[in-house]
Amino acid sequence: MAPIPSSLYIFVSAELLFLLVRSSEIQVLAKAQSQRTQAEQGRVARGLVRSLVLESVLFVPVSAGLALLTVAPLLSNRVLSAGVPEYACYSFLGLASYGFPFATIRHLVTRIALKTLAEFADIASNNEKR
């Protein structure tokens, strides 16, 4: 059996952290429709499945890949020379790649979308007043 490439640990740890962070949404999807509250059913109707699939298949791997290309070359020599196992270094980098770039960007995009919706609602209400 061939050894597992150390860089693969970045992707695996990022995906595992995704499962932990988004476990409440995954549990909502695991429920039968009759077991969901109205709010949960509304989230499913508004695209919870699509959101989780996009995050898992596209955004998490892209974030981990960016960390692999940019941060791994800077850290690996220094950390590995200190005696830290290579798999541990790459696993930690995967955790950090999910936590910082992806979560931060998702938060910013959500804030921008909500602000845009609020502006549209304000414009619509001003048009109705006229």
C-alpha positions in Angstrom: 0.0 0.0 0.0 1.4 3.4 -1.0 1.8 6.0 1.7 -0.7 8.8 1.9 0.6 12.1 0.5 1.0 14.6 3.4 -0.7 17.3 1.4 -3.9 15.2 1.4 -4.2 15.8 5.1 -5.0 19.4 4.4 -8.1 18.5 2.4 -9.2 15.7 4.8 -8.9 17.9 7.9 -10.7 20.8 6.2 -13.6 18.6 5.2 -13.8 17.0 8.6 -13.9 20.4 10.2 -16.7 21.4 7.7 -18.7 18.4 9.0 -18.3 19.4 12.6 -19.0 23.1 12.0 -22.1 22.5 9.8 -23.4 19.4 11.8 -26.6 21.2 12.8 -27.5 21.9 9.2 -26.6 18.3 8.3 -28.8 17.0 11.1 -31.7 19.1 9.7 -31.3 17.4 6.3 -31.1 14.0 8.0 -34.6 14.5 9.5 -37.7 13.4 7.7 -39.8 16.3 6.5 -42.4 15.5 9.2 -39.8 15.9 11.9 -38.6 19.4 10.8 -39.9 22.6 12.3 -41.3 25.2 10.0 -38.1 27.2 10.3 -36.0 24.1 9.4 -38.3 23.3 6.5 -38.0 26.9 5.3 -34.2 26.6 5.3 -34.4 23.4 3.3 -36.8 25.1 0.8 -34.4 28.1 0.5 -31.5 25.9 -0.6 -29.8 24.3 2.4 -28.8 21.2 0.4 -27.3 23.3 -2.4 -25.5 25.5 0.1 -23.9 22.5 1.9 -23.0 20.7 -1.3 -21.3 23.9 -2.8 -19.4 24.4 0.4 -18.2 20.9 0.7 -17.4 20.2 -2.9 -16.2 23.6 -4.0 -15.4 26.2 -1.3 -13.7 24.0 1.3 -11.3 22.3 -1.2 -10.5 25.7 -2.9 -9.7 27.1 0.5 -7.5 24.2 1.4 -5.8 24.3 -2.0 -5.0 28.0 -1.5 -3.4 27.1 1.9 -1.5 24.3 0.3 -0.1 26.6 -2.5 0.6 29.7 -0.4 1.2 28.8 3.3 2.5 25.2 3.2 5.8 26.1 1.5 6.5 28.8 4.1 5.7 26.7 7.1 6.7 23.2 6.3 10.5 23.5 6.4 10.6 25.5 9.6 8.0 23.3 11.4 9.4 20.0 10.1 12.9 20.9 11.2 11.5 21.4 14.7 10.5 17.7 14.8 6.7 18.2 14.2 5.4 15.3 12.1 4.6 16.3 8.5 1.0 14.9 8.7 0.3 17.0 11.8 1.6 20.2 10.1 -0.6 19.6 7.1 -3.6 18.6 9.2 -3.4 21.8 11.2 -3.0 23.8 8.0 -6.3 22.2 6.8 -8.0 23.2 10.0 -6.8 26.8 9.6 -7.6 26.9 6.0 -11.3 26.2 6.7 -11.4 28.5 9.7 -9.9 31.6 8.3 -10.2 32.2 4.6 -13.4 30.3 3.9 -15.4 31.3 7.0 -14.3 34.9 6.7 -15.2 35.2 3.0 -18.6 33.4 3.7 -19.3 35.9 6.5 -18.4 38.9 4.3 -20.5 37.6 1.3 -23.5 37.0 3.7 -23.2 40.5 5.1 -23.0 42.1 1.6 -26.0 40.1 0.5 -28.1 41.1 3.5 -27.1 44.7 3.1 -28.1 44.6 -0.6 -31.4 43.0 0.2 -32.1 45.7 2.8 -31.3 48.4 0.3 -33.7 46.9 -2.2 -36.4 46.7 0.4 -35.8 50.3 1.3 -36.0 51.4 -2.4 -39.2 49.3 -2.8 -40.8 50.9 0.3 -39.8 54.4 -0.9 -41.4 53.7 -4.3 -44.6 52.5 -2.6 -44.8 55.7 -0.5 -44.9 57.9 -3.7 
